Amino acid sequence: MTRLTAEFWVSAYLARLRFQEIPAFVVAHGDNTAGAVLVKLNTLDGRAQALQRSFDLMSGERTWIVLSEGDETEVDAAIAKQRSFDPDLWVIEVEDRAGRHLLDEPGLAD
């Protein structure tokens, strides 16, 4: 199975968010080919959530898990820590008061 490049996946994700009129932008541009992607969901009330893709060894599936959740400054600190040891990391910030990130929709786990 061919894997999508990080750059292609990010572009498709941003397009899907735009289609739903959910503001999002690239905070950190990682490696175009193989960079990991982290999504920060900012609910614009001082709270946030950072999500990262994880590989489930038992099922072989890729799923989105919560890396950090709570006060936005704490989530930003967790993201900064991740970036400190992974310079290839992409960070996408999604801003939505309703908490929509679309990562639970078909096709975005790939």
N, C-alpha and C positions, 0 to 999 in steps of 0.2 A: 504494500500500500504506500503510495506516495504521500509524503507529508507536505503541507503548505509551508511556505517560508513565513517567518514572523511578520515581515513587512506586508505580505499579501493578506495575512489573517487580520492584522491591525487595520489595514485599509478597508477590508470588507466589514469589519466590526463597526468602524466609524461610520461607514455608509448606512449600515442597518440602523444605527442610533439616529443619524440624521433623518432617515425616513420616518422614524417615530417621533421626530422633533425633540430628541433628548440631547442637550448640549454635552459635548465631550471633546477633549483635546489631548494631545500627546504631551506629557510632562517630561518624559525621558525617552529618547530615541535609542533603542538598543541595537544589537546586531541584526542586520537586515535578513539574514538567512536563518540563524538558529537561536536568536535571543528569546529568553523566556518573557512572558507577558504577565504583568500584574495590573489589576484594575482597581482603582480607588473609586468608590461610590460615595460622593459627597451629597448629603441630603439637605445641605444649606441651612441647618439648624445647629451647627456646632458639632455634629456627629458625623462619623464616616465609617467606612468599612473597606478593608483591603482584601481582595480575592486573588488567589493564584491557582493555576492549573496544577493538578496533582495526578499522578499515575497510580491507580489501584492495582497492586501486585496480584491480588486474588482474582479479580475479574478481567484485568487487562484494559479496563476502561479509563479514560481521562475524564476527570471531574473537576469542578471548581470548588475550592474550599476557602474558608475564611482564614486569612493570615492574621488579621488584627481587626478589632471592632471597638468603637467607643468614641471618646473625645477625639475631635479631628487632629489635634496636636499630637496625641499619642499614636494615632494611625500614621501620621506623617513621619514620626520618629521611627516607627517600625519599617516604613518604606525606605527611609534613609539608611537604616541598618542593612536592609536587603541590598540596596544599591552599592553600599560600601564594599561588599564582597562579590558582587556580580555586575561588572561594568557593562555587560551585554543586555541587561534587563530593560525591557520596555515598561513604561508606566503610563497608563491611560487614566485620565480623570473624567469621571462621568458625574454630571450635576443634575440631580433629579429629586425634587421634594417628595415624590411618591416612592422613592427607593427602587426605581426600575433600572436594571442594568442589562437586561435581555440575555444574560449568560445562561439562563435556563431554557432558552429556546433551541430547537433542533438546529444542528450545524455549527453551533458556536463552541462546542467542546472539542472540536477537531483542531 
